[in-house]
């Protein structure tokens, strides 16, 4: 299976669909162009599509074994930085899918194409929520 993201006129992802590999193969080789042609045959020729990788997150390709994702030794399959989701933006210059910015203060990490808080998440094993007003992490209370 391969995933394709339908983009609006501003390159914002509207939907993500999965299609069978049989619709992608061109002489035995996966072809993004063939997948896009298939998507257009269903959704209309005036639609805009980009392939996305379910197994790529923050620029790293992950193998999935028994539902567990681990970073793959083969990074040649890493594709467009992140798996697309509704509301993500496809950035043509970076050839990457970027999720919506969660808070105004967060900064785009150019390597991962993901947003990061201006203060790193605490590494003490506790759970935290970001407080945009105070620009700080707030410890979650345990019941």
Helices and strands as residue ranges (DSSP letters): E 2-7, E 13-19, G 21-23, E 25-26, E 29-30, H 32-43, E 48-52, E 56-57, E 60-65, E 68-71, G 75-77, E 89-91, E 96-98, E 107-109, E 114-116, E 128-131, E 136-139
